[in-house]
Amino acid sequence: MFKQVKKVSVKFSPFKKSSTSSRVFLNRIMTKDNISANPNCTFEISTDIPYNASPAVVVEFKDGKVMDIQPKTVNGDQIYSSVYKYAKKLKDVEEMGR
């Protein structure tokens, strides 16, 4: 799944309750298996945003699609699921083209 991801950018204030979903998403996506599957993927994690700023998760895929997710409105598992579904779709299309 992670081979389809080009860049992950996560911004949140670590002391804010609404940042929980961002932390859960990072915990789910930053595993040894995912990182070793795509060592070219870049991570930008910023925890020094102002307290009143909204958290943000932006995922860029190999095909150029950018998924901008507002973690305030969904939980970490839903973010992961959205990213996983699109990455799986890209993988399936790539495999059909072979």
HELIX and SHEET records of a PDB file:
HELIX    1   1 PHE A    2  GLN A    4  5                                   3    
HELIX    2   2 LYS A   17  SER A   19  5                                   3    
HELIX    3   3 THR A   20  ILE A   29  1                                  10    
HELIX    4   4 LYS A   32  ALA A   37  1                                   6    
HELIX    5   5 GLY A   76  MET A   96  1                                  21    
SHEET    1   A 4 THR A  42  SER A  46  0                                        
SHEET    2   A 4 VAL A   5  LYS A  11  1                                        
SHEET    3   A 4 ALA A  56  PHE A  61 -1                                        
SHEET    4   A 4 VAL A  66  ILE A  69 -1                                        
END                                                                             
